[in-house]
């Protein structure tokens, strides 16, 4: 019995390769969908978490207030309150903080920022207080 060689060649050969063209098509469609659908939240809008007070604030402390439009105030709050008084600019506030800290080195500093104040102003004040050697610097909350 002789085998016909034409019979073997006429059969369809199986491919052992994966056809990736349909996968590429699906990935391109998904890419277009994700690019076309707008994000649900504005990326420049940050919703900060709220926190409850875990400890009571100290009885005596130096308070720095950053009000809207960049108005700065400083004073001592506690047993002998001096009240907050406005200062002309940032350098005057730093000098006043340095003098107040020298008079009361054990008092911590609490910085309160208004909702309309710049975040950068508050961070810069924390940095300046740390540079002066004040170890206990915190943020005042309501």
N, C-alpha and C positions, 0 to 999 in steps of 0.2 A: 504494500500500500504506500503509495506516494502521497506526500502532503503537498498541497498546492501553496506555493509561496505568495501568490497573489491574494489568497484568501486572508492571510495574516495582515498584509498591508492594507487591505480594504477595511479592516476593523478600526474602529475609533480608538485612539490611544487615550488613556487617562492622564490628565495633567496633575502633577503633584505640587503645583504652585497655587498660592492664594491670590484670588483676584481682589485687589485693594481699591479698585475704581469706585465701587459702590460706597465703601467706607469713606473715601475722600469726598464724595458727593454729599453724604450725610453730614460730615464735619463742616463743610463749607456752608451748608444750609443753617446749621446751628450757629456758626460764627456770624452769619448775616443777621439771624434773629437776635442774638445777644447784642450786636452793635446797633440794631435799629430800635430796640425797646429801650426807652429812657429809664434811668435809674429812679427808684421810687423815693429816694431821699436825697436831698441836696448835700453833696459832699462837704461844702463849706459850713454847713450848719452842724454844730456840736451840741448834743444834749447831755449836759453834765449830770452825773448821778447826785442824788441828794443823800445826806447822811444825818443820822441823829447824833446828838451829843453823847459821847461816851464818858467824858469826865467833866467835872465842874471847872470853870475857868478859875485862875488864881484870884485871890482877893485883891492884890495890888499888882498892877501891871502898867506898862507904857503902851498907850494905844496910838496907832497911826491910822488915820482915815484917808482913803483915796476916794474923793467924791467925784461926781460927774464933771466933765469938762476940765479934768486935771487939777482940781482944787485939793490941796494937801493940808491936813491938820495933824497936830500932835499934842499929847497931854498925858497926864497920869490919872489913872482911874483906880479907885480903892478907898482906903481909910482916909487919906488926905487928898481928895480929888482937886486937881488944879483946873480941870475943864480943858476941853480941846480948843486950841487956838490955831487959826489959819496961818500958814507961812507963805512967803512970797513965791518960792520956787523949790526945786528939788535939792539944790546945794544948801539952802537955808534949813531945810528939813533935816538933812544929814548932819549938819553942824548942831542943830538943836537936839537931835537924837544922841549924838556923841556926848553932849554936855549932860543930858538927862541920865544917860547910862553911867556916866562917871559919878553922878550924885547918888544913883540907886543901882549899883552893879548887880544886885540880886533880883531885880525885877525882870520878868520876861517881857517880850514885845509881842503884842497882838496887832495884826494888820487887818483892817476891815476895808473891803473894796465894795463900792457901789456897783449895782448891776450895769450901769452905763459907763463905768470906768474901764480903761484898757487893761487887759490881762497882763500885758508887758510891764505896766507901771508897778503892779503888785509884785511881780517876780523880781524886778529890779530892786525894789525896796527890801525884799527878803535877802537878796544877794548882798546888798550894802550892809545890812544888819549883821549878816554872817561874817563879812570881811572885818567888821569892827570887833569881832570876838564875842558877840552875843550868841550864846548857844541855844537859848530857848526862844525861838521865833515861831509863832503860830498864826493861823488865820481865824479871825473872828467870824462866827456865823450867828444867824438869828434862831 
